[in-house]
Amino acid sequence: MLVCAPNVRESRVSISLQQSGFTSSKERSCLSKRRYWSQVDAMVMAARCMERRNLPALGAYRCGNCAGWHLTRQV
């Protein structure tokens, strides 16, 4: 889990797997990721993580399960 900047608006998905109603492993994987409310918030966090942790390029993608944004290393 990438945690680099506390001031970016993000939300931790805290619903248990039993309560989520997600059935596929792809849907369940969303529960373990940080959700950002906008693409801008996600990209700000990606830039900070790349700088502070010397990570390779990070991108953001819109999640079809939670309608939020997650970070990815696949850019």
Order of alpha helices (4+ residues) and beta strands (2+ residues): beta-alpha-alpha-beta-alpha-beta-beta
